[in-house]
Amino acid sequence: MRVHHLNTGTMCPIGRRLVNGTGSIFQRARMVCHCLLVETNDGLALVDTGIGLDDIANPPRLGPKWVRQTTPRLDPAETAVRQVEALGYSRADVRHLLLTHLDRDHAGGIPDFPNAKVHVHRREYDMAVTGRTPAPKGRYITDQWKHGPQWAFYDEGGEDWFGFKGVRALGDREPDILMIPLPGHTLGHCGIAVRSGDKWLLHAGDAYFFHSQMQASPRMPLVLGMFQRRGDMDRAMRIENQERLRTLKANHGDAVTIFNSHDPVDYENCRCGQHQRTQAA
């Protein structure tokens, strides 16, 4: 299964040392929206969609405070749809959008693929879309799915995957893509596991924010840590799942590569690994 690592939205908040852990506090930091484009047995699948064309055309809909704090680059060339096209595909080739959750910087590209099925955890859908479970005010940008996409829902349970429970997102025809519930950041937050060659990739979404959080003695830059805590819907569950991810890396790091959505170090490491595998092939 071929997997492409994409950055579908660069964010440049002030205070690089306090966000990236390097450089000066007066420099702009760099955060990414790390997405995957996966060639499956049922067309292309995107894992998260980043910032979309409609967001770039109308930045205020992302929320003035969010735009002011994160300072997104808002470059159309970075959107998932433009990168899919640059790889020689059309937007219609993307059949599935597998979302870790529905926050604005993960779901913005949904309307750029209007015919794709949108896969989310049912608890995420109930909070973000139907409001059956009340969401924090301003948490979700409902315009990102106002076109009425086709949804597919996932619950708890499923098959064992390195001690986690995973559900086959595309059914038995594609057994190597699993939705892995990792609640905490949001109540319906999931990781997406994809087998690539002889290893697994685990897109952990916003289950953690900084690469050193996966070390035995976790470290976290001050401002990034504040941002992570502010985004928690269930802090105890987020902390528990981070510990489970650390255990997964310690015990099965040779079989599973774990990365998050926004850390440029995770992103560049994955891109480097992808380049090396391409050269070897």
N, C-alpha and C positions, 0 to 999 in steps of 0.2 A: 504494500500500500504506500503510495507516494504522498509525502506530506510537505507542504510549503509553509515556512514561518513568515508571517507578515506583521509589520507594524502599521496598524490602521488608525493612528492618531497620536502625534507627538504632543506632549504637554511640557511647558517650560516655566514652572513656578520659581519664584525668587528663593534664594537660600540653598544653593547646591549642597553645601556641606551638611545641612540639616535635613536634606531629602535624600541625596545620593550617597552621603557619607564621605565624599571627597571634595576637594576644591575649596572655594571661598564661600562664605555666607552671602557675599554680594553678587555672586555669579548666578546665572539661571541654571536650574536643575534640568534634568532630562528624564521624563517618564514616557513610557510607550503604551500602546494598546496592542498587546501581543495576541494575535489570532492565528489560527491554523486553517489552511486550505487543504482538504483531504480528498484524494481521488479514490472514490469508493466503488463498490459493485453496483451502486444505484446513483450514479452521477457524482457531482462534486458536493462536498459538505464543508461549510464554514463553522469553525468553533469560535464563537463570538463574532461580532461584526464591527466593533469599534465605532468611530464617529462617521456619520453618513453624509451624503450630499445635501440632504435637506437641512441638517444641522449647520453645515458650512454656509448654505444660502441664507440662513436665518439664525445666527448665533444666539440672539436673546432667548430663543426657546430652550436652550441648554441651561438657562438660569444665569442672570447677571453675576451673582455671587460666585457660582461655580466657575464661570469663564474668567472672572477677575482673579480668583485664587489659583487656578491651574494654568491659565494662559495657554490654551491650546493653539497649535500652529494653524489649524483649519486649512490645510492644503488638500485640494480635491484629489491630487495625485496619490495621496496616502490612503484614500478610502478603499475599502475592500473591493468595491465594484470596479474601480479603475485599475487596481492591481490584478484582479481576475482577468480583465480585458487585456492588460499588458502581457499576461502569460499566454494569450492566444485563445482564451475562452470567451464565451458570452455570458451575460448575467443569467440567461435562461439555463445554462449548464449547471448552475448551483441549485440543487434540488432540496437541500436540507440546511437549516441554520440551527446549530446545537449551542444553546446559550448557557453559560455558567449561571447567569442571573440577568435581570432586566434593568440594571442601572444604566444611566444615559450614555456612558462611555463604552458600554458593551452591546447595547441594543440599537444604536443609532443607524446602523446600516440595514436594519430590517426592511424598510420601504424600498431600498435599492434592489431588492430581490423579491418582488411582489408575488411571484409564483412559487417561492420556496416554502416548505413546511417548517414551522418554527417549533423547536423542541425545547421544553422547559419543565422544571419540576412543578407539580400541581400547586404546591404551596406558594411558589413564586407567582404563578398565574393568578391565584386567588387573591393575592395581595396587590399586585401591580395592575392587573387588567380588570378584574371584576369588582375589586374592592370588598370582596366577601370578608376578608381579613383586613382591618384598617391599616393603611400604610402611613409612616411618618409624612407629615406635610411636605410636599415638594420633592419627595424621594424619587419618584418616577416621572418620566416625560411621556405622557400617554399619547401625544401626537406621533410618537415613533411607531405606533401600531394602529393608528386610526383608519388605515386602509382595510383593516379586517383580514389579517393573514390567516392561513390554516394552521391551527395549533395542534401539537401532540404533547401529551402530558405523561409525567413519570412520578411514581410514588416511591416509598421506601421498599426495602427488600431487594430481591434479585439474587444473582449468583455470587459466590465468594470470589474476591479479587484481592489477593495479598492482604487478607484480613478486613477488607472493606466490602460493602455490598454494592454490586453494579448491575444495572439494567441495560440490556442490549438496545441501544438507541434506535437502530435501524432494523431491529428484528434479527431473525436467524440468518437472513441473507448477508448480513455483515456482522459477524460475531466479534470482530476486533475493534468495535467502538462502543464504549460503555459510559453511561451516566452514573457518576459516583456522588451520592449526597454528601455535602460538606457544609452543613448549615452553620450560621453564626454571623457572617457578614450580612447576609439576608437569611430569612427563614427557609427559603427554597434554593439556597445557593448550592451548586453542584460543581464537581470537577468533571472533566471529560477525559477518559483514558482511550488512547489510540495505539494499536500495535503498529510499529513501523520496523520492518525487517525482523530482527531477532530480539528487539527491545520494545518496551512500552514507553510512551510519552504520557504524562499526566499533566494536563492543563488544569492547574489548581485555582484559576480565576483569582478572586480576591481573598482566598483563604489565608494567604499571607502576602506581605507587600515587599519584603526585602530579602535578598538571597541569604544573608547571614542568619535569618530566622530559622533556617533549616539546619544550622549547626547544633552540636550538642550543647554549647553554651550560646544561646541566641543573642544577637545584637541588633539594634534598631536605631537609626537616626531619630533625633528628637521630634522634629516636625512631622516626619513620615509616621512616626508612632502615634502622634496626636491625631493625624488624619485617619489612621486605621481605627483608633478607638472611637472616633466620632462617627464612623460608618457602621459600627457594630449594631446589629439588632439583637443579638444574643451573645454577649461577650464571653460568658462561661463556655458556651458551645464552640465559639471561634477558637478560644484558647485550647480547649480539648482537642479539636480537630487539627490545630497546628502541631500539637504534641504527637498525634497519630501520624501526621505527615513526616515529622522528624524521625519517628520510629521506622516508618516505611523506608526512608532514605538510608538510615543506618543499617537496616537488615537486608534491603533489596535494591540498594543503589546501583548495583551492577545490572539489574534487569529493568529498572524504572527510572526514567529521567523526569524529575519534577520541576515545574516552573510556574511562575505566577504571571498575572496580566500586565503589570506595570513596571517591573524592574528591568532596566536596560541591560544589566549584567546577565540576568537569566536569558533575555532575548538574544544578546550577542553570542552567548555560549551555545544556544540552540542553533543559531545561524551558522556558526563556525562548524558545529557538528554536522549540519546538513551539507555544507560545502565539502567537508572531508569525505562524507559518504558518497557524494556525487563524483568526486575525483576517483575514489576507489572503484566505483562502478564502471 
